[in-house]
Amino acid sequence: MDKGIRPYCNAKFVELNNLRNRGELTNTQFRKNVMADVMDNFGITLASAATHYNHAFKTVKELNAELVSGLGRADDKKGGRKPKAKLVAEAVTALLGSGSAYPLGIPAVEFIDQQYKDCIAAAAGAVGPTEAVVDQVPNGSDEVLGTPEVLEAKTYTVTRVKDGTVVATGLLLTDAEALVAKAVSAKKAKLAFA
């Protein structure tokens, strides 16, 4: 029974729109009547009827916008969320000013984005698993308590408990624990790491 919902809704829209234009129906009554009629005749939900109503509204508006004047939201009141990119651009402009370009000759948003990416890249490359950070004195002075030393990450070997067979070597603690836990959850041979 789905066939014909759109054409029926379009026809009902035009029929009741004449009553609305003569002042016999308010805009709200018009919309409710069109949707209720489609729901009754086709057994569809309110959401589906609203979709068909909106399609009919757009179709009639494309053909003759005067017929549907006063229906729907005004163009400046469409609502919805603002796009995030626009919000970020507005925030950057508010913080940094409305200058058209920054040191690299690019717009402010791109400049901030590049600075962010550079900081992430620097942080990822600066402190790896084999480097140590020098301890600072707790009172906030720049006096260094020790010298930086390169620490070797401890690795573990996973073996089968029953016969001591080596399953994996050179694993970090978290990886070794995960392998043992995976064996337990899969009900495989009991594993241990050292």
TAJO-V227503 format. One line per field, one symbol per residue. phi: phi as a letter, one per 40 degrees, with the letter a starting at -180 (. if undefined). psi: psi as a letter, one per 20 degrees, with the letter a starting at -180 (. if undefined). burial: + if it has 9 or more other ideal C-beta (glycine too) atoms within 8 Angstrom, else -. Layout:
phi->???
psi->???
burial->???
This chain:
phi->.ccgccccccccdcccccccccgcbccccdcccccccccccbgbccccccccccccdccccccacccbcgcgccdcbcggcccddccccccccccbgcdcabdcgbcdccccccccccccccccccbbcbbbcccbcdcgcccccabcbcccccbbbbbccdbgcccabgccdcccccccccccccfcccbaba
psi->jhpjgghgggghggghhghghijiqrgghggggggggggghikrrggghhghghggghghhhgohhhkpiqrqqhikhbrqqqhhggggggghhgirkqhqahjkrqgghggghgghggggghhigoaijqqppqqphjirjpphrqpqpppppqqppqpggjjppgqrkqrghhghhgghghghjlaqpqqq.
burial->----++-+++-+++-++-++----+-+-+++-+++++++--+-+----++-++-+++-+++-----++--+---------------+++--++--+-----+-----++-++-+----------------+--+-+-------+-----------+++++-------+--++--+++-++--++------+-+-
